[in-house]
Amino acid sequence: MRHRIRTSEAENLNAYRSGELQDHASAVIPAGSVCIIIIVIVLCIFFTLSASVFAQTLTGQVTNGTTGKPASGDRVALIRLGQGMEEVAHTRVDARGHFRFPLADSGPYLIRAVHQGVAYHRMAPPGTNSVAVQVFDVSPKVEGITVTADVMRLQAQGGELRGTRLFAVNNASNPPRTLMHGSNFQFFLPDGAVIDQGMATTAGGQPVKLFPVSERDKNRYGFVFPLRPGQTEFQVAFHMAYRGELSVDPKALYGAEHFVVMVPKTMLFAPAPGAVFQAMEDPRQADALVRVMSNTRAGQPLSFTISGTGTLNDPGDDSLGAPHPVGRETVAPPARASRPGGGLSSTSVAAHPVEKYRWYILGGIFLLLGGAVVYAIRRRPSAAPSNRSDLLLEQIKNKLFQLEVEHQQGRISRRQYKRARAALDQTLDRAIKRSPRK
């Protein structure tokens, strides 16, 4: 009897314990489910926040500068800048002219919009989230194309002459259109010249390597490159055999505001009959003999002869002073090559037209990065100083960004990078000092 009671008590105790465990389990399971739900929610929030933090979007708008309307349907590409230029995405502009790209990182990037076969670029520095690109209709014939500067830089040593020729071409068409028809810009080089390299640069853009093509006439070459509204710079470097003297006939195909010749002061410069040059001094290129002819016409005689040998140093920066005339007539070197003769007042010097193109006279492509900003500071007064200062600072930022990209891509040497960076740093310092205190 006692055995049966004990057995029954044991069964009841086991049943009680089992029920207790079940009740405990029923209490624990919901709590665990809550924890799991909380963990899932936290993870979702984390990944959502991570996506919002790390995923960036670049939006933009493409406008047709000829019509003033959205450039709907144009192709737009996103290009990552690093060791090279890699297209990572592309899309089409919508009916309102808008586009957007998700970004994998902060950049830097380049936006390329193609309109009627011509590409237009806009930089997107790190941190940029919106970009505006302007494109233009293309025409095989455009009015308003002028050459603002034609610069020949020559030096000779060891039986070889090396030269560069730089053209600053302005497209002031109205309404603005892009000229594109075969070789849009042509020029002559001395007989026997061998081209080493060519380059084209649009306003605010990066230099593009572009080798000129031969035309039908002997020693005549052309750049197959669209002339977009605004300024385009062409530069060609060449070398040739030299026997101590050389007659040069530039054969001007276009009129130019200024035709400039630069040779070392150790060399002699003699203009041909009928060609009247003005002597200039440039403190930033103290070792150079600078001769200028202004307001030239197509076909006008620009011939000259150089003799002797000498090399040119790298040009200095703007702090050394501005170019100024030293005579009104042709100067026959060497007797009067470096002798001051004009005695013009400071007002006359500042107003001289060549001052406007002082960076072209220097001829260094990398110093041209800062030249436009210096020119804007000195020659473009505005009724709203604060807006002007903001614009200059933005221009300097873009120039610095372009310089850094070129340096990272190995397109310029370390020496050239340091020189250009120093010039831009100096310009930045001046812009900050000129900006009004708020």
C-alpha positions in Angstrom: 0.0 0.0 0.0 2.7 2.4 1.0 4.7 1.3 -2.1 1.7 2.1 -4.3 1.2 5.5 -2.6 4.9 6.4 -3.0 4.7 5.4 -6.6 1.7 7.6 -7.1 3.4 10.4 -5.4 6.5 9.9 -7.5 4.3 10.0 -10.6 2.6 13.1 -9.4 5.9 14.7 -8.6 7.3 13.8 -12.1 4.1 15.1 -13.6 4.4 18.3 -11.6 8.1 18.7 -12.5 7.2 18.1 -16.2 4.5 20.7 -16.0 6.8 23.1 -14.3 9.4 22.6 -17.0 6.8 23.1 -19.7 5.6 26.3 -18.0 9.2 27.5 -17.7 9.8 26.6 -21.4 6.7 28.4 -22.4 8.0 31.4 -20.6 11.5 31.2 -22.1 10.6 30.6 -25.7 8.7 33.9 -26.2 11.5 35.8 -24.6 14.0 34.2 -27.0 11.7 35.1 -29.9 11.7 38.7 -28.8 15.5 38.8 -28.6 15.8 37.3 -32.1 13.3 39.8 -33.5 15.2 42.7 -31.8 18.5 41.4 -33.2 17.0 41.2 -36.7 15.6 44.8 -36.4 18.9 46.1 -35.2 20.7 44.4 -38.1 18.2 45.8 -40.6 18.7 49.3 -39.1 22.5 48.9 -39.2 22.6 47.8 -42.8 20.0 50.5 -43.8 22.1 53.2 -42.1 25.3 51.8 -43.6 23.8 51.9 -47.1 22.7 55.5 -46.5 26.1 56.5 -45.2 28.3 54.7 -47.8 26.1 54.7 -50.9 26.2 58.1 -52.6 24.3 59.4 -55.6 25.4 61.9 -58.1 22.7 63.8 -59.9 23.0 66.3 -62.7 21.4 68.2 -65.6 22.4 68.6 -69.2 21.3 71.7 -71.0 21.6 72.6 -74.7 23.4 76.0 -74.7 22.4 76.7 -78.3 18.7 76.3 -77.7 18.5 76.8 -73.9 16.4 73.6 -73.6 17.1 70.3 -71.8 19.4 68.0 -73.9 17.0 65.1 -73.6 18.2 61.7 -74.9 21.9 62.6 -74.8 24.2 59.9 -73.6 26.0 60.6 -70.2 28.9 58.6 -68.9 30.4 58.4 -65.4 34.2 58.1 -65.5 36.3 57.2 -62.5 39.6 59.1 -62.4 42.6 57.2 -60.9 45.5 55.7 -62.7 43.5 56.2 -65.8 40.0 57.0 -67.0 37.5 54.1 -66.5 33.9 54.4 -67.6 31.9 52.8 -64.8 28.4 53.6 -65.8 26.3 55.4 -68.5 22.7 56.5 -68.9 20.5 58.7 -71.0 19.3 62.2 -70.1 15.5 62.2 -69.4 13.0 64.6 -70.9 13.8 67.3 -68.2 17.5 67.0 -68.9 18.2 65.1 -65.6 20.4 62.1 -64.9 21.7 60.3 -61.8 24.4 57.8 -61.0 24.9 55.7 -57.8 28.5 56.0 -56.6 30.6 53.2 -55.2 32.9 55.7 -53.5 33.6 59.4 -53.1 35.5 59.8 -56.4 37.0 61.7 -58.1 34.8 61.3 -61.1 34.4 62.9 -64.5 31.0 63.4 -66.3 31.0 63.1 -70.0 27.9 64.2 -72.0 27.9 63.5 -75.8 25.7 65.7 -78.0 25.7 65.3 -81.8 29.0 63.4 -81.7 30.9 65.9 -79.5 31.8 65.2 -75.9 31.6 67.7 -73.1 33.1 67.2 -69.7 32.6 68.3 -66.2 34.7 67.4 -63.2 33.0 65.9 -60.1 35.5 66.3 -57.2 35.1 64.2 -54.0 32.0 65.2 -52.1 30.2 66.5 -55.2 26.5 65.4 -55.3 25.3 67.6 -58.2 26.7 68.5 -61.6 25.5 70.7 -64.4 26.8 70.1 -68.0 26.2 72.4 -71.0 26.3 71.1 -74.6 26.0 72.8 -77.9 24.7 72.1 -81.4 27.3 71.2 -84.0 27.8 73.0 -87.3 30.3 72.6 -90.1 30.5 76.4 -90.4 30.6 78.9 -87.5 31.0 82.6 -87.5 33.0 84.3 -84.7 36.1 82.1 -84.6 39.2 84.2 -83.8 42.8 83.6 -82.7 43.7 85.6 -79.6 47.3 84.5 -79.4 49.8 82.7 -81.6 53.1 82.0 -79.7 56.3 80.5 -81.1 58.9 79.5 -78.5 62.3 78.5 -80.1 65.6 77.4 -78.7 68.7 75.8 -80.2 71.6 73.8 -79.0 73.9 71.1 -80.4 72.8 71.3 -84.0 69.2 70.9 -83.2 66.4 73.5 -82.8 63.4 72.7 -80.6 60.2 74.7 -80.7 56.6 74.9 -79.5 53.8 76.7 -81.1 50.8 77.6 -79.0 47.4 78.8 -80.4 44.6 80.3 -78.2 41.4 80.1 -80.3 38.2 81.7 -79.3 34.7 80.6 -80.5 32.4 83.6 -79.9 29.5 82.3 -82.1 26.1 83.6 -81.4 24.0 81.6 -80.8 26.9 79.5 -79.4 27.7 76.5 -81.6 30.5 74.0 -81.8 32.5 73.9 -85.1 33.3 70.4 -86.3 34.3 69.8 -89.9 37.5 67.9 -90.6 40.7 69.7 -89.5 39.1 72.6 -87.7 42.3 74.4 -87.1 45.4 74.4 -89.4 48.9 75.9 -89.3 52.3 75.7 -90.9 55.6 74.6 -89.3 59.2 75.4 -90.6 60.5 73.2 -93.4 62.0 70.0 -92.0 60.2 70.2 -88.6 59.4 66.8 -87.0 56.4 66.9 -84.7 57.1 65.4 -81.2 53.6 65.8 -79.7 50.4 67.8 -79.9 47.9 68.8 -77.3 44.5 70.4 -77.1 42.8 72.0 -74.0 39.3 73.3 -73.7 38.3 76.0 -71.2 38.3 74.5 -67.8 39.2 71.1 -69.2 42.2 68.9 -69.0 44.9 68.7 -71.7 44.3 66.0 -74.3 47.1 64.5 -76.3 46.3 65.1 -80.0 48.7 64.5 -82.8 48.2 66.9 -85.8 47.5 65.4 -89.2 49.3 66.3 -92.4 47.4 68.4 -94.9 47.9 68.5 -98.7 50.2 71.5 -98.7 53.8 70.9 -97.6 54.5 71.6 -93.9 50.8 72.3 -93.3 49.1 70.5 -90.5 45.7 70.4 -88.8 44.0 69.5 -85.5 40.9 67.3 -85.9 39.2 68.6 -82.8 35.9 70.3 -82.2 36.0 74.0 -81.5 33.5 74.4 -78.7 32.2 77.8 -77.6 34.7 79.6 -75.5 38.5 79.2 -75.7 40.4 76.2 -77.0 44.2 76.0 -76.8 46.3 74.0 -79.3 50.0 73.3 -78.7 52.5 71.4 -80.9 56.1 70.6 -80.0 58.7 69.9 -82.8 62.4 69.6 -83.5 64.5 70.0 -86.6 68.1 70.1 -87.7 69.8 73.5 -87.2 72.9 74.9 -88.7 73.2 78.1 -86.7 70.7 80.2 -88.7 67.1 79.7 -89.7 64.5 81.7 -91.6 61.0 81.1 -90.4 57.8 81.9 -92.3 54.7 81.2 -90.1 52.3 81.7 -93.0 49.4 83.0 -91.0 46.2 81.3 -92.0 44.2 83.4 -89.5 44.3 86.8 -88.1 45.5 87.0 -84.5 45.3 89.6 -81.8 48.9 88.9 -80.9 51.6 86.9 -82.7 54.5 86.3 -80.3 58.1 85.0 -80.8 60.3 84.0 -77.9 64.0 83.0 -78.2 66.9 83.1 -75.7 68.7 86.4 -75.4 71.8 84.7 -76.5 70.3 84.3 -80.0 69.7 86.9 -82.6 66.2 87.9 -84.0 65.9 89.8 -87.3 62.4 90.5 -88.8 62.0 90.3 -92.6 61.3 93.4 -94.6 57.8 94.6 -93.9 57.4 92.7 -90.7 57.3 95.2 -87.7 57.6 93.6 -84.3 57.5 95.3 -80.9 60.1 94.5 -78.3 58.8 93.2 -74.9 60.4 92.4 -71.6 59.0 89.7 -69.4 60.4 89.5 -65.8 59.0 86.0 -65.5 61.2 84.9 -68.5 64.2 87.1 -68.0 66.4 85.1 -70.3 64.0 85.5 -73.2 63.9 87.9 -76.1 60.2 88.6 -76.7 58.9 90.1 -80.0 55.2 90.8 -80.6 53.1 91.8 -83.6 49.5 92.8 -82.8 46.3 92.6 -84.8 47.7 90.6 -87.6 45.7 89.5 -90.7 45.6 86.2 -92.5 48.4 86.2 -95.1 50.2 89.1 -93.5 54.1 88.7 -93.6 55.3 87.5 -90.3 58.7 86.2 -91.4 61.9 86.5 -89.3 65.3 85.0 -89.1 67.0 83.6 -85.9 70.7 82.8 -85.5 73.0 81.6 -82.7 72.3 79.2 -79.9 70.8 79.2 -76.5 68.2 77.6 -74.3 65.3 79.0 -72.2 64.7 78.3 -68.5 61.4 77.4 -67.1 59.2 80.5 -66.7 58.9 82.1 -63.3 55.7 83.0 -61.4 53.5 86.1 -61.5 55.2 87.7 -58.5 58.2 88.6 -60.7 56.1 91.2 -62.5 54.1 91.7 -65.7 55.4 91.9 -69.3 55.9 95.4 -70.6 57.0 97.1 -73.9 60.6 98.4 -74.2 60.3 100.0 -77.6 57.8 100.9 -80.3 59.9 99.9 -83.4 61.6 96.8 -84.6 64.7 96.1 -82.4 67.8 94.6 -84.1 69.5 92.4 -81.5 71.9 92.1 -79.9 72.7 95.8 -79.4 69.3 96.9 -78.3 67.7 93.5 -77.5 67.5 94.0 -73.7 67.9 97.8 -73.5 64.9 99.6 -72.1 63.6 102.3 -74.5 59.9 103.0 -74.0 59.7 104.6 -70.6 55.9 104.0 -70.5 54.0 105.0 -67.4 52.5 102.3 -65.1 49.1 103.1 -66.5 50.2 102.5 -70.1 51.9 99.3 -69.2 48.8 97.9 -67.4 46.7 98.8 -70.4 48.9 97.2 -73.0 47.0 94.5 -74.8 49.8 91.9 -74.5 49.3 92.0 -70.7 46.0 90.3 -71.3 47.9 87.3 -72.7 50.9 87.2 -70.5 50.5 83.5 -69.7 50.5 82.6 -73.3 53.8 84.5 -73.7 55.2 82.4 -70.9 54.2 79.4 -73.0 54.3 76.8 -70.1 51.2 74.7 -70.3 51.2 73.9 -66.6 51.5 77.5 -65.5 48.4 78.2 -67.6 46.5 76.3 -64.9 46.8 79.4 -62.7 47.0 82.1 -65.3 43.2 82.4 -65.9 42.7 82.9 -62.2 45.4 85.6 -61.9 43.9 87.3 -65.0 40.5 87.3 -63.4 41.8 88.8 -60.1 43.6 91.7 -61.9 41.4 92.4 -64.9 37.8 91.6 -64.0 36.4 94.0 -61.5 32.8 93.3 -60.3 30.1 95.2 -58.6 29.6 92.3 -56.2 33.0 91.6 -54.5 31.8 88.8 -52.4 30.4 86.9 -55.5 33.6 87.5 -57.4 35.7 86.2 -54.5 33.5 83.1 -54.2 33.9 82.5 -58.0 37.7 82.9 -57.9 38.0 80.5 -54.9 35.8 78.0 -56.8 38.0 78.3 -59.9 41.2 77.8 -57.8 39.7 74.7 -56.2 38.9 73.2 -59.6 42.4 74.0 -60.9 44.0 72.4 -57.8 41.8 69.4 -58.3 42.8 69.1 -62.0 46.4 69.4 -61.1 46.2 66.7 -58.4 44.5 64.3 -60.9 47.2 65.0 -63.6 49.9 64.3 -61.0 48.3 61.1 -59.8 47.9 59.9 -63.4 51.6 60.6 -64.0 50.8 63.1 -66.8 53.2 65.7 -65.4 56.6 65.4 -63.7 57.1 66.0 -60.0 59.0 69.2 -60.9 56.2 70.5 -63.0 53.7 69.6 -60.4 55.6 71.5 -57.7 56.0 74.6 -59.9 52.3 74.7 -60.9 51.2 73.9 -57.3 53.3 76.8 -56.0 51.8 79.2 -58.5 48.3 78.1 -57.6 49.0 78.3 -53.8 50.2 81.9 -54.3 47.1 82.7 -56.3 44.9 81.2 -53.6 46.7 83.3 -50.9 46.0 86.4 -52.9 42.4 85.5 -53.5 41.8 84.9 -49.8 43.5 88.3 -48.9 41.3 90.1 -51.4 38.0 88.4 -50.3 35.9 90.7 -48.1 35.6 89.8 -44.4 32.1 88.7 -43.4 
